[in-house]
Amino acid sequence: MSALVYFSSSSENTHRFMQRLGLPATRIPLNERDRSMSGSEFG
């Protein structure tokens, strides 16, 4: 199974939902300083 990629705003509603699912997932950073992933992570 491949990991999901999602964006969650500062309210973090989507982030909490994804945590409850318990599936492998990668969060798209909210702002530039949090960005540590490269495009290769999205396959």
C-alpha positions in Angstrom: 0.0 0.0 0.0 1.4 3.4 -0.9 1.3 6.3 1.6 -1.2 9.1 1.3 -0.1 12.7 0.9 -2.3 15.4 2.4 -2.4 19.1 3.3 -3.7 20.4 6.6 -4.2 24.1 7.4 -3.3 25.6 10.7 -6.6 24.3 12.2 -5.1 20.8 11.8 -8.5 19.2 11.3 -7.3 17.1 8.4 -4.1 16.2 10.4 -6.2 14.8 13.2 -8.4 12.9 10.8 -5.4 11.3 9.2 -4.0 10.3 12.6 -7.2 8.6 13.4 -7.1 6.6 10.2 -3.8 5.1 11.2 -2.6 4.8 7.6 0.9 5.7 6.3 0.8 9.3 5.3 3.0 12.3 4.6 1.8 15.8 5.4 2.6 18.7 2.9 4.2 21.4 5.0 2.1 24.4 5.9 4.9 27.0 5.3 8.3 27.2 3.6 10.4 26.9 6.7 8.8 23.5 7.5 9.6 22.2 4.0 12.1 19.4 4.2 10.7 17.0 1.6 11.6 16.9 -2.1 9.3 16.1 -5.0 10.8 12.6 -5.2 8.8 11.7 -2.1 5.6 12.0 -4.1 6.8 9.4 -6.7 
